[in-house]
Amino acid sequence: MIGVTLGDGSLNRKGYNRRIRLQSVDLDFVLEFDRCLSAVLGTRRHTPWFDKKRREIHVGASSVLLHGFLDQPWEHLKPWIHHCRACVSMFLRGFFDSECSVSKTGNLTCFNSDVGILKFVQILLLSFLRIESTGPHLGTRAGTKISNRGRSYIRQSSCYHIYIRTQSLGKFYREVGLTIQRKRVRLETKLRLQST
């Protein structure tokens, strides 16, 4: 939940309502987010819905307590992230599911506008899992015009990225993994080619 919230997830407030939500083009990602959300809240699974205009699948739930917990500065959430190796791995999986791209050649890149978060992710990868990465590198500068799925907008803040080193991809696949099948398949293809 923390990893996704720092990425594609959103925290919305409307009046007294506090909503935790994810919108994505990937159904497998949305369903896994809902599984975790339902487990944390102790509720039944929620029904995702499709936004035809944005061409995205949405799921979410209302909870004042969970919203308040996730709405803290990410630095305050470190004790829960560091709790154990499994918590580190699951935090990283949620964050990478939200923020990573796997190219057709199998290169794994993770993006975010907060350099501090990317550096923190790098420390977790190396110190807990011995996964090496490079960066953060400046990608797209603030003020640049961006197109995404047919929509254009001006980037409000600069975007940075880190790369997972090729020799660490196998360990990343085993220790962190990816929920989103289309990304996972590209990574698996890269690892198969490496082993031949």
KAQUILIN-V929884 format. One record per residue. N is the residue number from 1. RES is the residue in three letters. PHI is phi in radians with two decimals (* if undefined). OMEGA is omega as a letter, one per 20 degrees, with the letter a starting at -180 (999 if undefined). Layout:
N & RES & PHI & OMEGA
N & RES & PHI & OMEGA
This chain:
1 & MET & * & a
2 & ILE & -1.15 & a
3 & GLY & -1.05 & a
4 & VAL & -1.21 & r
5 & THR & -1.11 & r
6 & LEU & -1.36 & r
7 & GLY & -2.01 & a
8 & ASP & -1.43 & a
9 & GLY & -1.20 & r
10 & SER & -2.45 & r
11 & LEU & -2.04 & a
12 & ASN & -2.03 & r
13 & ARG & -2.29 & r
14 & LYS & -2.46 & a
15 & GLY & 1.10 & r
16 & TYR & -1.57 & a
17 & ASN & -1.43 & r
18 & ARG & -2.17 & a
19 & ARG & -2.08 & r
20 & ILE & -1.88 & a
21 & ARG & -2.52 & r
22 & LEU & -2.32 & r
23 & GLN & -2.23 & a
24 & SER & -2.72 & r
25 & VAL & -1.47 & a
26 & ASP & -1.80 & a
27 & LEU & -1.07 & a
28 & ASP & -1.07 & r
29 & PHE & -1.17 & r
30 & VAL & -1.08 & a
31 & LEU & -1.17 & r
32 & GLU & -1.20 & r
33 & PHE & -1.05 & r
34 & ASP & -1.14 & r
35 & ARG & -1.04 & r
36 & CYS & -1.18 & r
37 & LEU & -1.06 & r
38 & SER & -1.16 & r
39 & ALA & -1.13 & a
40 & VAL & -1.14 & a
41 & LEU & -1.46 & a
42 & GLY & 1.19 & a
43 & THR & -2.09 & r
44 & ARG & -1.25 & r
45 & ARG & -1.09 & a
46 & HIS & -1.70 & a
47 & THR & -1.63 & r
48 & PRO & -1.19 & r
49 & TRP & -2.35 & a
50 & PHE & -1.77 & r
51 & ASP & -1.61 & a
52 & LYS & -1.12 & a
53 & LYS & -1.14 & a
54 & ARG & -1.56 & a
55 & ARG & 0.98 & a
56 & GLU & -2.36 & r
57 & ILE & -1.74 & a
58 & HIS & -2.04 & r
59 & VAL & -2.62 & r
60 & GLY & -3.03 & r
61 & ALA & -2.67 & r
62 & SER & -1.79 & r
63 & SER & -2.85 & r
64 & VAL & -1.13 & a
65 & LEU & -1.18 & a
66 & LEU & -1.17 & r
67 & HIS & -1.03 & a
68 & GLY & -1.09 & r
69 & PHE & -1.15 & a
70 & LEU & -1.30 & a
71 & ASP & -1.47 & r
72 & GLN & -1.30 & r
73 & PRO & -1.00 & a
74 & TRP & -1.04 & r
75 & GLU & -1.09 & a
76 & HIS & -1.30 & a
77 & LEU & -1.60 & a
78 & LYS & -0.98 & a
79 & PRO & -1.01 & r
80 & TRP & -1.33 & r
81 & ILE & -1.17 & a
82 & HIS & -1.38 & a
83 & HIS & -0.83 & r
84 & CYS & -2.78 & a
85 & ARG & -1.05 & r
86 & ALA & -1.12 & r
87 & CYS & -1.14 & r
88 & VAL & -1.07 & a
89 & SER & -1.07 & a
90 & MET & -1.23 & r
91 & PHE & -1.05 & a
92 & LEU & -1.11 & r
93 & ARG & -1.08 & r
94 & GLY & -1.06 & a
95 & PHE & -1.18 & a
96 & PHE & -1.22 & r
97 & ASP & -1.01 & a
98 & SER & -1.31 & a
99 & GLU & -1.96 & a
100 & CYS & -1.74 & r
101 & SER & -2.25 & r
102 & VAL & -2.01 & a
103 & SER & -1.21 & r
104 & LYS & -1.08 & r
105 & THR & -1.59 & r
106 & GLY & 1.59 & r
107 & ASN & -1.33 & a
108 & LEU & -1.87 & a
109 & THR & -2.17 & r
110 & CYS & -2.09 & a
111 & PHE & -2.03 & r
112 & ASN & -2.95 & r
113 & SER & -1.50 & a
114 & ASP & -1.76 & a
115 & VAL & -1.05 & a
116 & GLY & -1.06 & r
117 & ILE & -1.12 & a
118 & LEU & -1.10 & r
119 & LYS & -1.15 & r
120 & PHE & -1.09 & r
121 & VAL & -1.05 & r
122 & GLN & -1.08 & r
123 & ILE & -1.12 & r
124 & LEU & -1.06 & a
125 & LEU & -1.00 & a
126 & LEU & -1.37 & a
127 & SER & -1.30 & a
128 & PHE & -1.62 & a
129 & LEU & -2.13 & a
130 & ARG & 1.03 & r
131 & ILE & -1.81 & a
132 & GLU & -1.62 & r
133 & SER & -2.50 & r
134 & THR & -2.08 & r
135 & GLY & 1.93 & i
136 & PRO & -1.19 & r
137 & HIS & -1.93 & r
138 & LEU & -1.25 & r
139 & GLY & -1.79 & a
140 & THR & -1.79 & a
141 & ARG & -1.38 & r
142 & ALA & -1.01 & a
143 & GLY & 1.64 & r
144 & THR & -1.35 & r
145 & LYS & -1.40 & a
146 & ILE & -2.13 & r
147 & SER & -2.06 & a
148 & ASN & -2.48 & a
149 & ARG & 0.86 & r
150 & GLY & 1.48 & r
151 & ARG & -1.88 & r
152 & SER & -1.95 & r
153 & TYR & -2.72 & r
154 & ILE & -1.70 & a
155 & ARG & -1.15 & a
156 & GLN & -1.40 & r
157 & SER & -2.41 & a
158 & SER & -1.16 & r
159 & CYS & -1.97 & a
160 & TYR & -2.06 & r
161 & HIS & -2.57 & r
162 & ILE & -2.15 & r
163 & TYR & -1.93 & r
164 & ILE & -1.46 & a
165 & ARG & -1.08 & a
166 & THR & -0.95 & a
167 & GLN & -1.23 & r
168 & SER & -1.77 & a
169 & LEU & -1.09 & r
170 & GLY & -1.09 & r
171 & LYS & -1.16 & r
172 & PHE & -1.05 & a
173 & TYR & -1.05 & a
174 & ARG & -1.35 & a
175 & GLU & -1.58 & a
176 & VAL & -2.01 & r
177 & GLY & 1.36 & r
178 & LEU & -2.33 & r
179 & THR & -1.35 & a
180 & ILE & -1.31 & a
181 & GLN & -1.06 & a
182 & ARG & -1.10 & r
183 & LYS & -1.33 & a
184 & ARG & -1.08 & a
185 & VAL & -1.10 & r
186 & ARG & -1.10 & r
187 & LEU & -1.17 & r
188 & GLU & -1.08 & r
189 & THR & -1.09 & r
190 & LYS & -1.05 & a
191 & LEU & -1.18 & r
192 & ARG & -1.11 & r
193 & LEU & -1.15 & r
194 & GLN & -1.13 & a
195 & SER & -1.43 & a
196 & THR & -1.63 & 999
